[in-house]
Amino acid sequence: MTWQIRTFLRTVVGRAYPRFIGVWREKSWVIFDVFFPLLQVSAYVYIYRAIGAPPEFAGFAVLGGAMIAYWMNVLWSMASQLYWEKETGNLQLYLIAPTSRMAILLGMALGGLTATTVRAAGVILVGALLFRIPLRVGHGALFLGVFLLTLVALYGLGMLLSSVFLLWGREAWHLSNLFMEPVYLFSGFYFPVRALGFWVALVASVIPITLGLDALRQLLYPQLMERFRFLPVEAELGALAALAVLFLFLAHRGLRFFEELARREGRLTLRGQ
């Protein structure tokens, strides 16, 4: 058991290290990762200001623009990762390595979080200073807990999708594009998701970032969100915990199932497609 735990941890560190180091090797990427997302956020901020919306609505847009970084990281660096590894010929090495596939994906997730957090923090910092957006966290510990739980559930979803994309092969590229823009709308990145209606928001809650954004906005702007909240923070926190456990469990089972299925059908190499 001790050997298995040691191998698991070494695998996580080994896969996280290249992504962590890669962020600081090309520092110009950090500037572009903050500047370009901020352009889209700026458009929504100016729309809210043009119609005379309260300044907190600009905060909705900036927070959503920062959280987009995590969704993009999950979609392209997690869900599609095993497909890209197959394209480059590394997937066979992962499968014969005496370690857990979950450890490999977890290391990729933790390494990717570094660059993603730098981008998200940059968008919030520059956006708050540039547009003078009020950011008041009344419950710091609860805010951090909601944020971390959202990331756990979100990356659990990414691990689950990685096994599905591994099975579907080249369709992974189209699926990544398909899931990108609609989630911006249905998860309410730039507006309170309750505006879509309760039942639409309920369906969209399958994506953890929907509940996470709504809860974070309630903690930042409690008075305004009394009118626009989807569910109470406590209920969303419980739902996020349930989604985190569910997605991690399904990811573990899914990786084993789809790996065995892909082996039988010969989809683990490019020739198999």
SULCORLIN-V979242 format. One record per helix or strand of 2 or more residues. SS is the DSSP state (A for helix, B for strand). FROM is the first residue (numbers start at 1). TO is the last residue. Records with the same first field share a line. If there is no record, write none. Layout:
# SULCORLIN-V979242
SS = FROM-TO + FROM-TO
This chain:
# SULCORLIN-V979242
A = 2-25 + 28-50 + 55-79 + 81-88 + 91-96 + 101-131 + 140-168 + 171-186 + 193-196 + 198-204 + 208-220 + 222-228 + 233-265 + 270-272
